[in-house]
Structures are given as C-alpha cells and as structure tokens.
Amino acid sequence: MKIVLEPDVIISKKYGVITKMAGHSKWANIKRKKGATDAKRGVLFTKLVKDIVTAAKQGGGDPEMNPSLRLAVKKARDNSMPMDNIQRAIDKATGNLKGVIFEDIVYEGYGPNGVAVMIEAMTDNRNRTVSNIRATLGKAGGNLGESGTVGWMFEKKGIIVIEKGSKDDEVIEVAMECEAEEILDELDDVIIVETSPFELNRVLTEIEKLDVNVMESKVEMIASNEVELSEDDHQAIEDLVEKLEDDDDVQSVYTNLK
C-alpha cells in the first residue's frame, strides 16, 4: 500500500512497518551528483582540448605526421570526447575555423611572493584576454608585466612522460640513442625524457615503437632558477595557476616555483 502525502514525501506500509522517503530530495541529490560529474567532465574536456590545440600548433594538424597530436587525440577519444570537438580544436590551432582569427600571445608577470609566471594564450579578442589575466593576477597579489619581464628565466624544452613497465631499459636506451638532453628515471611510476623542442616528435616516434604507455608529450617552458616557498605560499601559487588555467583563452601556465 502506498499513500502519497506530499509531493516530496512518500509513506510506504509493508508488513506493518511504515517508512518515510524524501523522493524529491533523492532526485535533487541525483541531479547535484550529475551536475558535479558534468562539471568534472567539462574541466577534463577543456584540458584535453588545450592539449590538442598545443600539439597541433607545435607540429601541425595531421595526427599521422604529428605524434604529439596523435597522443592528444587518443587521450581525448579514450575519454569519450566527440570527434567534432577534436576537429574543432585542431581547426582552431591551424587557423581553419571560418570567420574566426586566433592569435598566440605570451604574457609575463609575477604571482604572490615574487614567483615568475609565464602564460601562453590563444585568443580571438586580445583586450578580453589581457583584462582577465591582469584581474586574476591582481586578485592573487601578483601583477602583469611587460614582454621580457620574466621570459629570460625560462627555456623551451620537449617533455615526454612514459609509464614505467617491463621495457624501462629499452626506453632509456632509445632516448640515449636519440641524444635526449636529460633522462629522469628515479621516480617510482614514470620516466621523463627531456629533449630540445625541435627534436620532441622525432624522439617520441622512436619511443612509441617500443609499444609503451606514453602519458604526456609536449613542449613546456622550464624555469632555470626555481624558488622554494612555504606550504601555504606554495598553495597560493597553485590556486593562482588553477584560476588562470580556467580561462578558456589560456593554453598553458608556467612558474619558477620549485
């Protein structure tokens, strides 16, 4: 027997026991959880799109000829991103979106405690982008500087991250044969191979032949002199980077924080 007393309350009587269920509240919880899941998926898709755009800008829009783009597209497909989204990201990077012109801009400045910040952006509205970035830095206690303010502290490097497995020795051997600039294999889970930005795709192609799990491949800005902060100050920089990366125009954010 079921008697509905209110829109959101159900009284069920079975075997002499009366139970009360907040049906409306249950549905509200489901919607909230779905909203949180969608938000997480949205954040993930945004990051994946930015990885595709970055790879396509650096090595061209053909995944067959650009292993970094091929890897970025694979990660997007593994996370159920529609092909339309992927193609739009590639078209954005290669200038093939009709009626829209994007330009690449690098912004330089400081975060709290004088930490150097480099921001790579891709925008169709320079005024909007610089205004948003200046406001985000300002709210965090930092400021936007002129070109060259902190750029001299950073150098472009190709970074390849490989999950450790049964072929670690082969990965290191191939990286050495390709004259990688640095190989970091002391970490528990991954091997990191550093190359010149111009050699990234060549080295990546050779490593891929080993049929290992390449987790990341991109050109990054690496700081030559890092600064070390307290735990609270370190968190403040991480929060700033996260807020900057939330901007759709921002592609990558780099700091000299250790």
C-alpha positions as CSV (number, residue, x, y, z in Angstrom):
1,M,0.0,0.0,0.0
2,K,1.4,3.4,-0.9
3,I,-0.1,6.8,0.2
4,V,1.3,10.0,-1.2
5,L,1.0,12.7,1.4
6,E,3.2,15.5,-0.1
7,P,5.0,16.0,-3.4
8,D,8.3,15.1,-1.9
9,V,7.3,12.6,0.8
10,I,6.2,9.0,0.3
11,I,4.8,6.8,3.1
12,S,5.2,3.1,2.4
13,K,3.5,0.5,4.6
14,K,4.7,-3.1,4.3
15,Y,4.5,-5.9,6.8
16,G,3.2,-3.5,9.4
17,V,6.2,-1.2,9.0
18,I,5.9,2.4,7.9
19,T,8.9,4.0,6.2
20,K,9.4,7.6,5.0
21,M,11.3,8.5,1.9
22,A,12.1,12.0,0.7
23,G,11.6,11.3,-3.0
24,H,12.2,14.9,-4.1
25,S,15.4,15.2,-2.0
26,K,16.7,12.0,-3.5
27,W,16.1,13.3,-7.0
28,A,17.8,16.6,-6.1
29,N,20.8,14.6,-4.9
30,I,21.0,12.7,-8.1
31,K,20.9,16.0,-10.1
32,R,23.6,17.5,-7.9
33,K,25.8,14.5,-8.5
34,K,25.2,14.6,-12.2
35,G,26.0,18.3,-12.2
36,A,29.3,17.6,-10.4
37,T,30.1,14.8,-12.8
38,D,29.3,17.0,-15.8
39,A,31.5,19.8,-14.3
40,K,34.4,17.4,-13.9
41,R,33.9,16.2,-17.4
42,G,33.8,19.8,-18.6
43,V,37.1,20.6,-16.9
44,L,38.7,17.4,-18.3
45,F,37.4,18.2,-21.8
46,T,38.8,21.7,-21.5
47,K,42.3,20.4,-20.6
48,L,42.1,17.8,-23.4
49,V,41.2,20.4,-26.0
50,K,44.0,22.6,-24.8
51,D,46.5,19.7,-25.2
52,I,45.2,19.1,-28.8
53,V,45.5,22.8,-29.7
54,T,49.0,23.0,-28.3
55,A,50.1,19.8,-30.1
56,A,48.6,21.0,-33.4
57,K,50.2,24.4,-33.1
58,Q,53.6,22.9,-32.5
59,G,53.6,20.1,-35.1
60,G,50.7,20.6,-37.5
61,G,47.2,19.4,-37.7
62,D,47.8,15.9,-39.2
63,P,47.9,13.3,-36.4
64,E,49.7,10.8,-38.7
65,M,52.5,13.3,-39.1
66,N,52.4,14.7,-35.6
67,P,52.9,12.0,-32.9
68,S,52.2,14.6,-30.1
69,L,48.9,15.4,-31.7
70,R,48.1,11.7,-32.2
71,L,48.7,11.1,-28.5
72,A,46.5,14.1,-27.5
73,V,43.7,12.9,-29.8
74,K,43.9,9.3,-28.4
75,K,43.6,10.6,-24.9
76,A,40.5,12.7,-25.9
77,R,38.9,9.7,-27.6
78,D,39.7,7.5,-24.6
79,N,37.7,10.0,-22.5
80,S,34.7,9.9,-24.9
81,M,35.3,13.3,-26.5
82,P,33.2,13.7,-29.7
83,M,35.2,13.9,-32.9
84,D,33.5,17.2,-33.7
85,N,35.1,18.7,-30.6
86,I,38.5,17.3,-31.5
87,Q,38.4,18.5,-35.1
88,R,37.3,22.0,-34.0
89,A,40.3,22.1,-31.6
90,I,42.6,21.2,-34.5
91,D,41.0,23.7,-36.8
92,K,41.3,26.4,-34.1
93,A,45.1,25.7,-33.8
94,T,45.7,25.6,-37.5
95,G,43.6,28.6,-38.4
96,N,40.9,26.7,-40.3
97,L,37.9,28.0,-38.3
98,K,35.9,30.1,-40.7
99,G,35.3,33.6,-39.7
100,V,37.5,33.4,-36.6
101,I,41.1,34.6,-36.4
102,F,43.1,33.5,-33.3
103,E,46.5,34.8,-32.3
104,D,49.1,33.4,-29.9
105,I,50.2,35.7,-27.1
106,V,52.6,35.1,-24.2
107,Y,52.0,37.1,-21.1
108,E,54.6,37.5,-18.4
109,G,54.3,38.6,-14.8
110,Y,54.6,37.8,-11.1
111,G,52.4,35.9,-8.7
112,P,52.4,36.4,-4.9
113,N,55.8,36.3,-3.2
114,G,57.5,37.3,-6.5
115,V,57.1,34.0,-8.3
116,A,57.6,34.3,-12.0
117,V,54.6,33.4,-14.2
118,M,54.5,32.7,-17.9
119,I,51.1,32.4,-19.6
120,E,50.6,31.1,-23.1
121,A,47.2,32.2,-24.6
122,M,45.4,31.8,-27.8
123,T,42.6,34.3,-28.3
124,D,40.3,36.0,-30.8
125,N,40.0,39.0,-28.5
126,R,43.2,40.4,-27.1
127,N,41.5,43.0,-24.9
128,R,39.3,40.4,-23.2
129,T,42.2,38.1,-22.6
130,V,44.6,40.6,-21.2
131,S,41.9,42.1,-19.0
132,N,41.0,38.7,-17.5
133,I,44.6,37.7,-16.9
134,R,45.5,41.0,-15.3
135,A,42.5,40.8,-13.0
136,T,43.3,37.2,-12.0
137,L,46.9,38.0,-11.2
138,G,45.9,41.2,-9.3
139,K,43.4,39.4,-7.1
140,A,46.1,36.9,-6.1
141,G,48.6,39.6,-5.2
142,G,50.6,39.5,-8.4
143,N,50.8,41.7,-11.4
144,L,51.2,41.6,-15.2
145,G,54.5,42.7,-16.6
146,E,55.9,43.8,-19.9
147,S,57.3,41.4,-22.5
148,G,60.7,40.2,-21.3
149,T,59.9,40.7,-17.6
150,V,60.4,37.0,-16.7
151,G,60.9,35.3,-20.0
152,W,64.6,35.2,-19.6
153,M,64.2,32.8,-16.7
154,F,62.6,30.1,-18.9
155,E,63.7,27.9,-21.7
156,K,61.5,25.8,-24.0
157,K,62.0,22.0,-23.7
158,G,60.3,18.9,-25.1
159,I,59.0,16.7,-22.4
160,I,57.9,13.1,-22.8
161,V,56.5,11.2,-19.8
162,I,56.4,7.3,-20.1
163,E,54.7,5.0,-17.6
164,K,57.2,2.5,-16.1
165,G,56.9,-1.1,-17.1
166,S,58.9,-4.0,-18.4
167,K,60.7,-2.0,-21.1
168,D,62.2,0.7,-19.0
169,D,65.8,-0.2,-20.1
170,E,64.8,-0.1,-23.7
171,V,63.1,3.3,-23.3
172,I,66.3,4.7,-21.7
173,E,68.4,3.2,-24.4
174,V,66.3,4.7,-27.2
175,A,66.3,8.1,-25.5
176,M,70.1,8.0,-25.2
177,E,70.4,7.0,-28.9
178,C,68.2,9.9,-29.8
179,E,70.5,12.2,-27.8
180,A,67.9,13.3,-25.4
181,E,69.1,16.2,-23.2
182,E,68.1,14.6,-19.9
183,I,66.5,11.3,-18.7
184,L,64.9,11.2,-15.3
185,D,64.2,7.6,-14.2
186,E,64.4,7.8,-10.4
187,L,60.7,8.4,-10.0
188,D,58.5,5.5,-8.9
189,D,56.0,5.5,-11.7
190,V,57.3,7.3,-14.7
191,I,60.4,8.0,-16.8
192,I,60.7,11.6,-18.0
193,V,62.7,12.3,-21.2
194,E,63.7,15.9,-21.9
195,T,64.6,17.0,-25.5
196,S,65.0,20.1,-27.5
197,P,61.6,21.3,-28.7
198,F,62.6,20.7,-32.3
199,E,63.5,17.0,-31.5
200,L,60.4,16.2,-29.5
201,N,58.4,14.4,-32.2
202,R,61.4,12.5,-33.5
203,V,62.2,11.1,-30.1
204,L,58.6,10.4,-29.4
205,T,58.2,8.5,-32.6
206,E,61.1,6.2,-31.7
207,I,59.8,5.6,-28.2
208,E,56.4,4.8,-29.5
209,K,57.9,2.0,-31.5
210,L,58.5,0.2,-28.2
211,D,54.8,-0.1,-27.6
212,V,54.9,1.6,-24.1
213,N,52.4,3.8,-22.5
214,V,53.3,7.4,-23.3
215,M,51.3,9.5,-20.8
216,E,52.4,13.0,-21.9
217,S,54.2,14.7,-24.7
218,K,54.5,18.5,-25.1
219,V,56.8,21.5,-25.3
220,E,57.0,23.3,-22.0
221,M,58.7,26.3,-20.5
222,I,61.2,25.2,-17.9
223,A,62.5,27.6,-15.3
224,S,66.3,27.9,-15.0
225,N,66.1,29.1,-11.4
226,E,63.4,27.8,-9.1
227,V,62.2,29.3,-5.9
228,E,61.0,27.4,-2.8
229,L,58.2,28.6,-0.7
230,S,56.3,27.6,2.5
231,E,53.4,25.2,2.2
232,D,50.8,27.9,2.5
233,D,52.6,30.2,-0.1
234,H,53.1,27.2,-2.4
235,Q,49.3,26.5,-2.3
236,A,48.6,30.2,-3.1
237,I,50.6,29.8,-6.4
238,E,48.8,26.5,-7.2
239,D,45.5,28.2,-6.7
240,L,46.6,31.1,-9.0
241,V,47.7,28.7,-11.7
242,E,44.4,26.8,-11.5
243,K,42.4,30.0,-11.8
244,L,44.4,31.1,-14.8
245,E,44.0,27.7,-16.5
246,D,40.2,28.0,-16.0
247,D,40.3,30.9,-18.6
248,D,39.3,29.4,-22.0
249,D,41.9,31.6,-23.7
250,V,44.8,30.3,-21.6
251,Q,46.6,27.3,-23.0
252,S,49.4,26.8,-20.5
253,V,50.8,28.4,-17.3
254,Y,54.4,28.0,-16.1
255,T,56.1,29.3,-13.0
256,N,59.5,29.1,-11.4
257,L,58.1,27.5,-8.2
258,K,60.1,24.5,-7.1
